[in-house]
Amino acid sequence: MSRTILLVTPHFIARGDFDSRGVLRSMGHAVPPAHGVDVASLTLAALGLVKAAPRRVWVLTTAAATAIVETTPGRLQGLTEAELSSALAFEAEALTGLPAMTSQTAACRMAAASGAEAWWVTQISQRMRAEIEAEVVRLGARLEGIAHPGGLVMQLGTVAERFELWHDLLFIHRASGAFDILAVDESAPLTSVMARFPATGSVRMMLTAKPQALVTDCEVHSLHEDETLRSWLTSWHQALNAPTPSVPVLLPPAQPMSAVKRVWLSVSTAAIALGLCFAHWWISERQLQQAQEEVKTLSAVAKQRAELKQTSADISKLRTELESARRLQSQALRGFGAMLAAVGELRPSGLLVRSLKEPAGSGSPAGSRYTGMEALISGLCTHQELAAEFSRTLGARLTPLGWSVRPARTTARLAGGTPTWDFEIPLRLDGSSTSVSNTQASSTP
């Protein structure tokens, strides 16, 4: 069973067990001995009315004192729940007779017709609460709370006014909605008690834990009747399941944590912390491995990028060299053509050009860059001055085209008794020169 409700009074005890859906599954009631039984013993007797083991137990007992306390408006405003209970305990001390310092207090605010603040207060001594809880815990159950059984709003038919007689208290529910609690003499007959409240013409009902008694102008419902008890227990179960109960309920104080629970809490906390540390380490290791892999990837990409950059630079350098070589080649071709044209056009009469060749030892080594072209013009002349003149006219023609013409070297000799001179004129076309242009080459006469 999910919840057990006990009714404990000097004249009547009852137990109702409800399942998780709020359905009353089992019920039992009995009349205790007339005298000499305390609240703890009555609680144990009520728990024994049903064989099933209880789990969560609510105790409704007339041993809890209850009263309505009125205070001036705003006096208790702004207090915490603990401060409010303490203040109302001192206010109710004169009505309930329980010392505020040794009792537990619960309260519900009510509407007051006079304009004052009204509080429905329920108290129980701490000693009595401990005795009740000890009996509940002895059976392996847990005490959920304690309340006075009176005052619950319970509809039975179309009754407009309702009275509840509990031991020495009378709970009055008016047709107007007003609610009051009055102290009565338990030994007085029920008719004498109701005589203080004459009928007003509306239907009235009396709920009592005593055996049914005859009362004029009032329907009497006794909890000794199974149907009435079943309806009453079900109404209390609904009220206790509500988020905010409409009656003051004394909840058990928070219990200090046991040594075993502290140990388990410490072990659990340490295990959780260890698990979090391990998870953090594992995540960090995974992130570190991923970072290392990314570093390797980025390093390979950076290396490839550097290689590509170097290759691009080499290609650019080769492209520049190729363009320079093409330019030098074009210059050499233009210069060589211009030189041949100049030799043919400027050769003076009496001078014979026998050869035009590259000087010995002037070739460039294999694989070296082209730096220029050299030529050696050799031949015969009848006068030594012809070679010098030829050298000067070539220099005048070819120097603007990038050629450097050296003075003619002559050697005298006799040919058939006639004096002649061999000559050589060294020429060099500088490969680094950029002064040769298409216009200059084309303007050669």
Order of alpha helices (4+ residues) and beta strands (2+ residues): beta-beta-beta-alpha-beta-beta-alpha-beta-beta-alpha-beta-beta-beta-beta-alpha-beta-beta-alpha-alpha-beta-beta-alpha-beta-beta-beta-alpha
